[in-house]
């Protein structure tokens, strides 16, 4: 998800007004910064989430490997304050996808305990997550559907 709210949607006006406060609250949850080289994982499929990753800028790719070793590539993304690991944070599950740095980048690690506490103290910020996750879900579903239907179209 991107920290910047989408410009359309049911709550876009409210989210724009609260955007700076949300960003400030998220940055307060940051622990250490980490330098990654191209090819290093931000998140690894099957591993437990230890922190969320905030990427101010840089290019990442997302993939998942099947049991037989074949890799399904979701795609690449030019990050502009993108957050990774939010789905695993809310579901308390291991990482479903691997997120890989495609170029050297600096990421910020968000402490899961701090994010949890911040959301409990300021539950209005969950609207940022809900709105972004809904958009990302629809975008991903569109990609999957097009790929699934491409061979028969």
C-alpha positions as CSV (number, residue, x, y, z in Angstrom):
1,X,0.0,0.0,0.0
2,X,1.1,3.5,-0.6
3,X,0.9,6.0,2.3
4,X,-0.5,8.6,-0.1
5,X,-4.2,8.0,-0.3
6,X,-5.8,7.4,-3.7
7,X,-7.4,10.5,-5.2
8,X,-10.7,8.7,-5.7
9,X,-12.8,6.6,-3.4
10,X,-15.5,7.1,-0.8
11,X,-13.1,8.4,1.8
12,X,-10.5,10.3,-0.3
13,X,-11.4,13.8,0.9
14,X,-11.2,12.7,4.6
15,X,-7.9,10.8,4.0
16,X,-6.3,13.8,2.3
17,X,-7.1,16.0,5.3
18,X,-5.6,13.4,7.7
19,X,-2.7,12.3,5.4
20,X,0.1,14.3,7.2
21,X,-1.0,13.1,10.6
22,X,-1.0,9.5,9.4
23,X,2.4,9.8,7.8
24,X,3.8,11.3,11.0
25,X,2.3,8.5,13.1
26,X,3.7,5.9,10.8
27,X,7.2,7.4,10.8
28,X,7.1,7.4,14.6
29,X,6.8,3.6,14.4
30,X,10.0,3.3,12.4
31,X,12.9,1.5,13.9
32,X,16.1,1.2,12.0
33,X,16.9,1.9,8.4
34,X,18.3,-0.9,6.2
35,X,20.3,-0.7,3.0
36,X,19.4,-3.3,0.5
37,X,21.2,-4.3,-2.7
38,X,19.5,-5.4,-5.9
39,X,18.2,-9.0,-5.5
40,X,17.8,-8.8,-1.7
41,X,14.4,-9.6,-0.2
42,X,12.4,-7.1,1.8
43,X,9.9,-9.8,2.6
44,X,10.4,-13.6,1.9
45,X,7.6,-16.0,1.1
46,X,6.9,-18.3,4.0
47,X,8.8,-16.3,6.6
48,X,7.2,-14.8,9.7
49,X,6.8,-11.0,9.5
50,X,9.2,-9.4,12.0
51,X,8.6,-5.8,10.7
52,X,6.8,-4.0,8.0
53,X,8.9,-2.3,5.3
54,X,8.4,1.3,4.3
55,X,10.1,2.1,0.9
56,X,10.5,5.9,0.3
57,X,11.7,5.2,-3.3
58,X,13.1,2.5,-5.4
59,X,11.9,-0.4,-7.6
60,X,10.7,-3.7,-6.2
61,X,9.2,-6.9,-7.7
62,X,6.8,-9.3,-6.2
63,X,6.7,-13.0,-6.8
64,X,5.5,-16.3,-5.3
65,X,7.0,-19.8,-5.8
66,X,4.9,-22.9,-6.2
67,X,5.9,-26.2,-4.5
68,X,7.4,-27.4,-7.8
69,X,9.7,-24.4,-7.8
70,X,8.0,-22.4,-10.6
71,X,7.8,-18.7,-9.9
72,X,4.8,-16.6,-10.6
73,X,5.8,-12.9,-11.1
74,X,3.1,-10.4,-10.0
75,X,5.1,-7.5,-11.4
76,X,7.3,-4.6,-10.6
77,X,6.5,-1.4,-8.8
78,X,8.2,2.0,-8.6
79,X,7.8,2.9,-4.9
80,X,6.8,6.3,-3.5
81,X,6.5,5.7,0.2
82,X,5.0,2.2,-0.2
83,X,4.4,-0.1,2.8
84,X,4.9,-3.8,2.5
85,X,3.8,-6.4,5.0
86,X,0.5,-4.8,6.0
87,X,-1.6,-7.9,5.0
88,X,0.6,-10.1,7.1
89,X,0.5,-7.6,9.9
90,X,-3.3,-7.6,10.1
91,X,-3.7,-11.4,9.5
92,X,-0.8,-12.5,11.7
93,X,0.3,-14.9,9.0
94,X,3.6,-15.6,7.3
95,X,4.6,-13.7,4.1
96,X,2.6,-14.9,1.1
97,X,4.8,-13.2,-1.5
98,X,8.4,-12.4,-1.7
99,X,9.1,-8.7,-2.3
100,X,12.6,-8.1,-3.9
101,X,14.7,-5.0,-4.3
102,X,15.3,-4.5,-8.0
103,X,17.9,-1.8,-7.3
104,X,19.9,-0.6,-4.3
105,X,17.6,1.1,-1.8
106,X,17.2,2.2,1.7
107,X,14.1,1.0,3.5
108,X,12.7,1.8,6.9
109,X,11.6,-1.0,9.2
110,X,8.3,-0.4,11.1
111,X,8.0,-2.0,14.5
112,X,4.9,-4.2,14.6
113,X,4.3,-3.5,18.3
114,X,4.5,0.3,17.7
115,X,2.1,0.1,14.7
116,X,-0.3,-2.0,16.7
117,X,-0.3,0.4,19.6
118,X,-0.6,3.4,17.4
119,X,-3.7,1.9,15.7
120,X,-5.3,1.1,19.0
121,X,-4.7,4.6,20.2
122,X,-5.7,6.2,16.9
123,X,-8.2,3.8,15.3
124,X,-9.2,6.4,12.7
125,X,-5.9,5.6,10.9
126,X,-7.2,2.1,10.1
127,X,-9.2,3.8,7.4
128,X,-6.0,4.4,5.5
129,X,-5.2,0.7,5.6
130,X,-8.8,-0.3,4.7
131,X,-9.0,2.1,1.7
132,X,-5.5,1.2,0.4
133,X,-6.0,-2.6,0.8
134,X,-9.3,-2.4,-1.0
135,X,-7.7,-0.6,-4.0
136,X,-4.7,-3.0,-4.0
137,X,-7.1,-6.0,-3.8
138,X,-9.0,-4.8,-6.8
139,X,-5.8,-4.0,-8.8
140,X,-4.3,-7.4,-8.0
141,X,-7.6,-9.2,-8.9
142,X,-7.6,-7.4,-12.2
143,X,-4.0,-8.6,-12.9
144,X,-4.8,-12.2,-11.9
145,X,-8.0,-12.2,-14.0
146,X,-6.3,-10.8,-17.1
147,X,-3.5,-13.3,-16.8
148,X,-6.0,-16.2,-16.2
149,X,-8.2,-15.2,-19.2
150,X,-5.3,-14.2,-21.5
151,X,-4.8,-17.7,-23.0
152,X,-8.5,-18.0,-23.9
153,X,-9.0,-14.5,-25.2
